[in-house]
């Protein structure tokens, strides 16, 4: 059993079921650096781990101009067109 915590309101936890996973990762994995300090360090390590574990997947890196504003729409559209999955990194 997996417990998912909802940061918006945990006074009354909501039961949710996780979608079954196959364990296979393929296609293009996007890594989005939101431009917080050291986010790139986290993504460097994640990229290394993904490349070692899923050699058939391609990893592409993206970066927001600033963490203080939403991702620009042209960047969102580019990521959507190029990637099968996306990981967004936060760090400080």
C-alpha positions as a Markdown table, in Angstrom:
| # | Residue | x | y | z |
|---|---|---|---|---|
| 1 | Unk | 0.0 | 0.0 | 0.0 |
| 2 | Unk | 1.2 | 3.5 | -0.9 |
| 3 | Unk | 0.3 | 6.6 | 1.0 |
| 4 | Unk | 0.0 | 9.8 | -0.9 |
| 5 | Unk | 0.0 | 13.1 | 1.1 |
| 6 | Unk | -2.0 | 16.0 | -0.3 |
| 7 | Unk | -0.3 | 19.3 | 0.7 |
| 8 | Unk | -3.5 | 21.3 | 0.2 |
| 9 | Unk | -5.5 | 19.8 | 3.1 |
| 10 | Unk | -4.7 | 16.7 | 5.2 |
| 11 | Unk | -7.4 | 17.1 | 7.8 |
| 12 | Unk | -9.4 | 14.5 | 6.0 |
| 13 | Unk | -7.1 | 12.3 | 3.9 |
| 14 | Unk | -8.6 | 11.3 | 0.5 |
| 15 | Unk | -8.0 | 7.7 | -0.6 |
| 16 | Unk | -6.5 | 7.5 | -4.1 |
| 17 | Unk | -5.3 | 4.6 | -6.2 |
| 18 | Unk | -2.1 | 4.9 | -8.1 |
| 19 | Unk | -2.2 | 3.9 | -11.8 |
| 20 | Unk | -0.5 | 0.6 | -12.4 |
| 21 | Unk | 3.0 | 0.9 | -13.8 |
| 22 | Unk | 4.7 | -1.5 | -16.2 |
| 23 | Unk | 8.3 | -0.7 | -15.1 |
| 24 | Unk | 9.3 | 0.1 | -18.7 |
| 25 | Unk | 10.4 | 3.6 | -19.5 |
| 26 | Unk | 11.0 | 4.5 | -23.2 |
| 27 | Unk | 10.8 | 7.4 | -25.5 |
| 28 | Unk | 11.9 | 10.9 | -24.5 |
| 29 | Unk | 12.1 | 11.9 | -20.8 |
| 30 | Unk | 12.2 | 15.7 | -20.3 |
| 31 | Unk | 13.9 | 17.2 | -17.3 |
| 32 | Unk | 12.7 | 20.7 | -16.5 |
| 33 | Unk | 15.0 | 22.9 | -14.4 |
| 34 | Unk | 12.8 | 25.6 | -12.9 |
| 35 | Unk | 15.9 | 27.7 | -12.2 |
| 36 | Unk | 16.0 | 27.4 | -8.4 |
| 37 | Unk | 19.5 | 27.2 | -6.9 |
| 38 | Unk | 21.0 | 23.7 | -7.3 |
| 39 | Unk | 18.1 | 22.3 | -9.3 |
| 40 | Unk | 20.6 | 21.6 | -12.0 |
| 41 | Unk | 22.6 | 19.5 | -9.6 |
| 42 | Unk | 19.6 | 17.4 | -8.8 |
| 43 | Unk | 18.8 | 17.0 | -12.5 |
| 44 | Unk | 22.4 | 16.1 | -13.4 |
| 45 | Unk | 22.2 | 13.1 | -11.0 |
| 46 | Unk | 18.7 | 12.2 | -12.1 |
| 47 | Unk | 19.9 | 12.2 | -15.7 |
| 48 | Unk | 22.8 | 10.0 | -14.9 |
| 49 | Unk | 20.5 | 7.5 | -13.0 |
| 50 | Unk | 17.9 | 7.5 | -15.8 |
| 51 | Unk | 20.6 | 6.9 | -18.5 |
| 52 | Unk | 22.0 | 4.0 | -16.6 |
| 53 | Unk | 18.7 | 2.4 | -15.8 |
| 54 | Unk | 16.9 | 3.1 | -19.1 |
| 55 | Unk | 19.5 | 3.1 | -21.8 |
| 56 | Unk | 16.9 | 3.0 | -24.6 |
| 57 | Unk | 15.2 | 6.2 | -23.4 |
| 58 | Unk | 16.4 | 9.7 | -24.5 |
| 59 | Unk | 16.8 | 12.4 | -21.9 |
| 60 | Unk | 16.3 | 16.0 | -22.9 |
| 61 | Unk | 17.0 | 19.0 | -20.6 |
| 62 | Unk | 14.9 | 22.2 | -20.4 |
| 63 | Unk | 15.1 | 25.3 | -18.2 |
| 64 | Unk | 12.6 | 28.0 | -17.2 |
| 65 | Unk | 14.0 | 31.5 | -17.3 |
| 66 | Unk | 13.0 | 32.1 | -13.7 |
| 67 | Unk | 11.3 | 30.1 | -10.9 |
| 68 | Unk | 9.3 | 33.2 | -10.0 |
| 69 | Unk | 7.0 | 33.0 | -13.1 |
| 70 | Unk | 5.1 | 30.2 | -14.8 |
| 71 | Unk | 6.7 | 28.3 | -17.6 |
| 72 | Unk | 6.5 | 30.3 | -20.8 |
| 73 | Unk | 3.9 | 28.9 | -23.2 |
| 74 | Unk | 6.4 | 28.4 | -26.1 |
| 75 | Unk | 8.6 | 26.3 | -23.7 |
| 76 | Unk | 5.5 | 24.3 | -22.6 |
| 77 | Unk | 4.5 | 23.6 | -26.2 |
| 78 | Unk | 8.1 | 22.5 | -27.1 |
| 79 | Unk | 8.2 | 20.1 | -24.1 |
| 80 | Unk | 4.8 | 18.7 | -25.0 |
| 81 | Unk | 5.8 | 18.2 | -28.6 |
| 82 | Unk | 9.2 | 16.6 | -27.8 |
| 83 | Unk | 8.6 | 14.5 | -24.6 |
| 84 | Unk | 6.7 | 11.5 | -23.5 |
| 85 | Unk | 7.2 | 12.2 | -19.8 |
| 86 | Unk | 8.5 | 15.2 | -17.9 |
| 87 | Unk | 10.2 | 15.5 | -14.5 |
| 88 | Unk | 10.2 | 19.0 | -13.0 |
| 89 | Unk | 13.0 | 19.6 | -10.5 |
| 90 | Unk | 12.9 | 21.8 | -7.4 |
| 91 | Unk | 15.9 | 22.5 | -5.2 |
| 92 | Unk | 17.5 | 25.0 | -2.9 |
